[in-house]
C-alpha cells in the first residue's frame, strides 16, 4: 500500500478492519477523518478504495480518493460536507480543546452525518495520563474541566490553550449523551482514552 507503515494506534486498527469488512460485502465506504495522524490513515483507506474526506489545513496531497476541507468545518454545525453520509468517522484527539458540552454537541452533529449503522471512532487525552499531572481542574467533574496544561506539557503536546481531559468512564458518558450506541471503550498504556459508537 504505497509504502505506508501499517497502523499502530488501536483506533486506526479498528478503522482499517471495519473498512475492510464493509468492502468485502461490496459496499462503497465513505469516511471522514480529522485529528492527529489522519493524513496517513486517509491514504491507507484511500488505497483500499474508500472515499475519504480529510479535514486538514495542510496542502492537499492529491490522492484521487481523498477530498480535503478545512479543520474549522468540524466545529460548524451547518457545514456542507462532501461524501456525506459517511460509513466511518474518525476523530483523533481533535475535541479536547472544547468544553465537555461543546464536545458533546460536536459529536451529536457528527453522528447525524453517519449512515444508520455507521461507526464513530474517537480518541481523547486522558485525565490519568501524564497530562493529568498538575492539571488544575483534575479534581473537578468532567463537565467543569477546561484549563491549560503545565507549560512544559503544553509545549510538548502542542496544546497551548485550555483542554478537557477524560477518563474512560467520561468518554462512555460523552458518547451516550451525544446519542451514540457505545460499542466499546478502552484506555491506552499511556492513559489516553478511545471509543467506538454507532448511529442507530
C-alpha positions in Angstrom: 0.0 0.0 0.0 2.1 2.9 -1.3 4.9 2.2 1.2 2.9 3.4 4.2 3.6 1.8 7.5 0.8 -0.4 9.0 -1.4 1.3 11.6 -0.1 1.1 15.2 -2.7 3.0 17.0 -5.6 0.9 18.2 -8.2 3.2 16.8 -6.5 3.1 13.4 -6.5 -0.7 13.5 -10.2 -0.8 14.3 -11.0 1.6 11.4 -9.0 -0.4 8.9 -10.6 -3.7 10.0 -14.1 -2.2 9.7 -13.5 -0.6 6.3 -12.2 -3.9 5.0 -15.2 -5.8 6.4 -17.6 -3.4 4.7 -15.8 -3.5 1.4 -15.8 -7.3 1.4 -19.6 -7.1 1.1 -19.3 -4.8 -1.9 -20.1 -1.6 -0.1 -18.5 1.7 -1.1 -17.0 3.1 2.0 -17.1 6.9 2.7 -15.0 8.1 5.6 -14.4 11.4 7.4 -11.1 11.8 9.2 -9.7 14.6 11.4 -7.0 14.9 14.0 -3.6 13.5 14.8 -2.2 11.0 12.3 -5.1 11.2 10.0 -3.0 12.1 6.9 -1.5 8.6 6.8 -4.8 7.0 7.8 -6.6 8.8 4.9 -4.0 7.4 2.5 -4.4 3.9 3.9 -8.1 4.0 3.5 -7.9 5.6 0.0 -5.6 2.9 -1.2 -8.2 0.3 -0.3 -10.7 2.1 -2.5 -12.5 4.0 0.3 -13.5 7.6 -0.5 -12.2 9.9 2.2 -12.9 13.5 3.4 -9.9 14.7 5.3 -10.3 17.8 7.5 -6.9 19.3 7.3 -5.4 22.7 6.8 -2.2 21.3 5.1 -1.6 21.4 1.4 -3.7 18.8 -0.5 -1.6 15.7 -1.3 -3.7 14.9 -4.3 -4.9 11.3 -4.0 -7.9 10.6 -6.3 -9.9 9.2 -3.4 -9.2 12.0 -0.9 -11.0 15.3 -0.7 -9.8 17.9 1.8 -11.7 20.5 3.7 -10.6 23.0 6.5 -10.5 21.7 10.1 -12.8 24.5 11.2 -15.7 22.7 9.4 -15.6 20.1 12.2 -17.0 22.8 14.6 -19.6 24.3 12.3 -22.9 22.5 12.7 -24.2 23.7 9.4 -21.0 23.0 7.3 -21.6 21.2 4.0 -19.6 18.0 3.9 -18.9 16.3 0.6 -19.2 12.4 0.6 -21.9 12.6 3.3 -23.5 10.4 4.7 -20.4 8.6 6.0 -19.9 5.0 6.9 -17.0 5.8 9.2 -15.9 9.0 11.1 -12.6 9.1 12.9 -11.8 11.9 15.3 -8.3 11.5 16.8 -7.7 13.9 19.8 -9.4 16.8 18.0 -12.1 17.6 20.6 -10.0 18.1 23.8 -9.8 21.9 23.3 -13.6 22.0 23.7 -15.6 22.1 26.9 -17.5 18.8 27.6 -20.8 20.3 26.5 -19.2 21.6 23.2 -17.6 18.2 22.5 -21.0 16.5 23.1 -22.7 18.9 20.7 -20.0 18.3 18.1 -20.2 14.5 18.4 -24.0 14.7 18.1 -23.7 16.7 14.9 -21.1 14.2 13.5 -23.3 11.2 14.4 -26.0 12.8 12.3 -23.7 12.7 9.3 -23.3 8.9 9.5 -25.4 6.4 7.7 -27.6 4.2 10.0 -25.2 1.6 11.4 -22.2 3.9 10.6 -19.3 3.9 13.2 -17.8 6.9 15.0 -14.3 6.5 16.3 -12.8 8.9 18.8 -9.7 9.3 21.0 -9.2 11.9 23.7 -6.4 12.9 26.0 -6.7 11.1 29.4 -7.0 12.5 32.9 -5.0 9.5 34.1 -2.1 10.2 31.6 0.9 12.4 32.2 -1.3 15.3 31.1 -3.3 14.9 34.2 -0.3 15.6 36.4 -0.6 19.1 38.0 -3.7 19.6 35.8 -5.5 22.4 37.7 -9.1 21.0 37.0 -8.2 17.4 37.9 -10.4 17.4 40.9 -13.5 18.7 39.1 -16.3 16.8 37.3 -15.7 16.4 33.6 -18.3 19.0 32.6 -16.4 21.6 34.7 -12.9 20.8 33.4 -11.3 23.2 30.9 -7.9 24.7 31.8 -4.4 24.9 30.4 -1.8 22.2 30.9 1.5 22.9 32.6 3.8 24.9 30.3 6.1 22.0 29.6 3.4 19.6 28.7 1.5 22.2 26.7 4.7 22.8 24.6 5.4 19.1 24.2 1.9 18.2 23.1 1.3 21.5 21.1 -1.8 22.3 23.2 -1.4 26.0 24.1 -5.0 26.6 25.2 -7.3 25.1 27.8 -8.2 21.4 27.4 -10.7 19.0 28.9 -9.2 15.6 29.9 -11.2 12.4 30.1 -11.4 9.1 31.9 -12.7 6.1 30.1 -16.0 6.4 32.0 -16.2 10.1 31.0 -15.8 9.1 27.4 -18.6 6.5 27.6 -20.9 9.1 29.1 -19.9 11.6 26.4 -20.8 9.2 23.5 -24.0 8.0 25.1 -25.2 11.6 25.9 -24.4 12.6 22.3 -26.8 9.9 21.1 -24.4 7.2 20.1 -24.8 3.4 20.8 -21.5 2.8 22.6 -19.8 -0.4 21.2 -16.5 -0.2 23.1 -14.1 2.0 25.0 -10.6 1.4 26.2 -7.6 3.2 27.8 -4.1 3.1 26.3 -1.0 2.2 28.2 -0.2 5.9 28.3 -3.6 6.7 29.9 -5.4 8.2 26.9 -8.9 7.0 26.1 -10.7 5.9 22.9 -14.0 4.5 21.9 -16.4 3.5 19.2 -20.1 4.4 18.9 -22.7 3.5 16.2 -25.5 5.5 14.8 -28.8 3.7 15.3 
